[in-house]
């Protein structure tokens, strides 16, 4: 892979990244899982639904995420209809209370082994173009995006340092230094999808609810040209 990372921000009015174990009252992850980020990138680049996940296997792509705005969750009732019938035959509706993220904003980091794909995606972001409409989890939750830049990166040592991105617990050496006044949470999230679109790997991710940095000793941390330190998920 190249020694640079593509950095861009995504944001919208609402987001919903459904937790896989919720059914009748869908709950949302606090930030997009690696699989959802792959979908956002795939939509911008124009990858088909049956092929985009192949571009984001761990051997091809490294993906990171930073929370830029505090995590705020709200509950909103959604009317669900029976799609087996035509629209003029629909009589029954079921109202379900969905959990949504309000005013979400995230920074996405992508490092990829395919130089052509990397360059094409950078051109799309620079020109604010997309092939398919990117969304934050659900098709009606359309998002905006903006390129931050292509930044150089260098590996950090394993000393205790401030990490700006969310951090997989498997990458933390020892225990994080939890600081007063900060709100830390962790969530188990899907990370990699297989050829049959089944989840192949899960990871427990640590984050600070207000988007502040996490102080910890980590392996596989990277420092970017803009001073941010990240760990890929």
Protein Blocks (a to p, Z undefined) as FASTA:
>chain_A
ZZbdcddddddfbdcdddfkbcklccddfbdcfklmmmmmmmmnopafklmmmmmgfklp
ccddddfbdcdddddddddddfkbcfklpmbdcdddddddehiacddddddfblklmmmm
mmmmmnopafbdcdehiaklccddddfbdcddddddfbdcddfbdcdfklpghjadddeh
iacddddddfbdcfkopafbdcdddddfklpacddddehiacdfkopacddZZ
